[in-house]
Amino acid sequence: MRHGADQHLVEAVRSGDETAVGQALADGADPDVKAGRFRGSVLAEAAGAGRLEIAHRLVGAGARVGPADPYSASPLRAAVDGANVEVVRFLIARGALAAEPATRSSVLTHAASHTRFRPGPASLATLRVLLEAGAAPGPGEEAPLITAVMWPVAPAVLRLLLAYGADADQRRTDTTPAIVLAARRGDHAAVDVLLQAGADVDARDGQGRTALMHAVERNERQVIATLLLAGATIDAVSADGMTALRLARGWQRQHVEFMLGENHAGLDDVPIARTAVRIVPIGVRLTGDRPMLLLLASVIDIALDDLGDAEWRIRTGLDVETARTIAARLRDESVPATNASWYQLDATAEELAAARSALNELAYGTTRTMPAGTGRLEITDMLEELNRQLGR
């Protein structure tokens, strides 16, 4: 008799039938019965589906607010996954935070992560409820702000954490400041949020390096601009004698040197202590709709025709035949991808450089001819998108 009532309860919870849930409980169903062999309790099932009234009935009948076993999600975690704000609030009021196991990541960390994988107003509201309730990171976890910066999450999440008491100068357990972590990741939005919250723009990590030094090393120009506008010190010296300008010279980043105030910059051979490994691809795969690949071929043709062979070599430093080859290959050799709707073409680094140089000539050079139906601004957009992907 009990097994039948338990099964009726499971079915009623899954279907959201509140009356049937009440009847199953009246018939003696176990309010802690699992919703399936590899599932949590029926309370977790109801919480994940956002069934608040059913959760009320189950808890009223004595259901545990903690997890059914060490391997299944707790009702609170299931409610966080579903971004069911009112269920989260109800479970917290019934002691669900204290019932969370210490052997798993904290529900606070889980909620912050959820804003990244399932972004939406309800996810942010769920995190707010947990913060209001005093939810804390678990043993061995980094501070929520550090974890959020390292993932990274949207600026709105960082602002929420800061509004509920997170320290803008929070440091990771290895003493690295949050602003340095954000700069290393190239997250200029996070850097700006931290600065607006009062973070020290010149905070140093364990090597004595500032966020500006790390941004320069990684060629993160938006981060560099954000830090400089906030008054970052350009001539700060790290423990190993590095400055932002010396790092820019060591990586031969002339554009960054100009950002740092230099009036002249060249390809200097400067030895530095590097904290980053730069990847230099010797080949790439171009993917897109065929008309876009044909447009890129047309850009190359126009640049070559307008400049002529000699001027092309002088202005780009690239071989003319390489440019002609990639233009022809874009027209004739791009093929449909397997199991995808785009076309693709594998190109060498030199061929990609030729395509980028041609885009640059039409976007910013003296060439006035544009591909049919295309304006200079569209070419500029293509170039900027390519540069972003290349980290330029």
Beta strands, then each sheet from edge to edge (+ up, - down):
strand 1: 283-288
strand 2: 335-336
strand 3: 343-348
sheet 1: 1+ 3- 2+
end
